[in-house]
């Protein structure tokens, strides 16, 4: 039977930033989440939002390119929770349209009671691809990082707990956002769903945070012992380190967030999630004694760092046992493509 989660969770710590160099150092050194209040309060986007929802929508619509945006839509019955349906499909439908027309729907919904408002959500909108001037007019100095810049626009939505491989800086532009965060090692206690059938590309927690069922998900209590919460107003920013799980709620009737994703490891190293998929396909269903051998081999070649696997091999003949660079990673990529196509 569902019962409410604890009413209060410890807040994410708040840090002060004095200049771009200090912020760069924080991003490079911190391994747990932190909030910087007012980091982007001077953005024209945030200033437009302070004038009202229609003002910030007009700001973005004026800068939107004349191309179709992808939008997720559902009826009021889902309560803003973009999730699976009973058949493990999704409980929303996808559509496309010009941003001006999509925003006209938000305008019309302003006269509805909250429980009558359809769910509308534009997720991970590439700012450079879909807008002219938004990135340039609303800058943030992130040093030498080359992040992906995205907008997230919607009404009162709930996004299930998930994690991302890159580091993430989430900046609230309009409305209010609540993030509930969990360390990476809590993945089992969050009861993640399938890794290949997902609403948005990453495995999500099957727990309904608004009404957790501790009989069905008893280990979620343990996850909550490690949780932190961040509530953000326009201009505030939250740093979410790589692989930290986050459940995200849009608390106002209209919400906009702009986020930066980057990774410190070279892109040629690829996505670890691909290795997980391949290991499930090739190793998980082997007999127990064979899986034990492969576990030891992964420890020897991968999780140990690989030094003991290569130190006895002449340097000129170590191949992929040596630390990877762009060229050796490209050769391995081609080898994997050939082997998977056989």
Secondary structure, DSSP 8 states (H G I E B T S, - for coil): -B----S---B--B----SHHHHHHHHHH--S-EEETTTTTTSHHHHHHHH-HHHHHHHHHHHB-SS-EEEEEE-GGGTTEE-B-TTSSBSSEEEEE-HHHHHHHHHHHTTS-GGG--EEEEEEEEHHHHBSSHHHHS----TT---EEEEEEESS-EEEEE--SSEEEEEEEES-EEEEEE-GGGTGGGTB--SSS-SSSS--B-S-TTS-BTTT-TTHHHHHHT-EEEEE-TT-EEEE-TT-EEEEEE-SSSEEEEEEEE-SS-GGG--HHHHHHHHIIIIITS-HHHHHHHHHHHIIIIIT-SHHHHTTS-GGG-GGGS---HHHHHHHHHHHHHHHT-
